[in-house]
Amino acid sequence: MTLAGPNKEQLSTAEEVAEEQIVDRIFEAVIEQRLPAGTKLSESALCQAFGVGRMRIRRSLLLLASREVVELHSNRGAFVARPTAEQAREVFEARLAIEPNVARMAANRATGEDIAALARHLELESHAHTNGNRRDAIRLSGQFHTMLAEVAGNSVMLRMIKELVTRTSLIIGIYGAPGVTNCRDDDHADLIDALRKSDAEQASKIMEAHLRHIEERVDLKAGPGTGVDLISVFCGTGKRGS
């Protein structure tokens, strides 16, 4: 009796999972500032670091480019994205235009269950800050803002905020000082308190001050990354996520 091998669908799924793992590892290295802005991502070095073929690395880089983590240049290769000061300013301008209103709407519409969910999330965020887990702190801080948009109940705003939070996380990861994350969790606690009181104006004011504080902590004068040993970066991190 001959055992059937994996079908094409199973193989495709396995490849997609592997590519997502590569994407996650590269994004993590960017957020943790082990891959500075402008670092060249050599395909051959990444193949060696991850033990995969060139096509899988190329597909992973395309995924990262679609998320604006990587920039692809014809005849030059792939580089860690380097958002300009103008692009960063536009991201924060958009957030300031949208999120204070989102906070106001959330304060008017939040249920007890919504507030409890935000409070539970804040505990996870505080734990990441306390333990110095910068990657999780950035991820959880961004998720708090998308959760708030869900409470506000506007699907158009939610989609916009998801994109803006992702771009902000990249900007903070690249240009923030090593200890800087997206947000101060005490600001998030104040927002939850405003929601408990259904104080829409206070929620809006807290959000505006909160976003301005994040922008002030970004240093867009950081120099480009050069001479990074990609094999050491990824082989030195062990097998996290595998």
Secondary structure, DSSP 8 states (H G I E B T S, - for coil): -------HHHHHHHHHHHHHHHHHHHHHHHHTTSS-TT-EE-HHHHHHHHT--HHHHHHHHHHHHHTTSEEEETTTEEEE----HHHHHHHHHHHHHHHHHHHHHHHHH--HHHHHHHHHHHHHHHHHHHTT-HHHHHHHHHHHHHHHHHHHT-HHHHHHHHHHHHHHHHHHHHHB-TT--S--HHHHHHHHHHHHTT-HHHHHHHHHHHHHHHHHTB-TT-----S--HHHHHHTTTTTT-
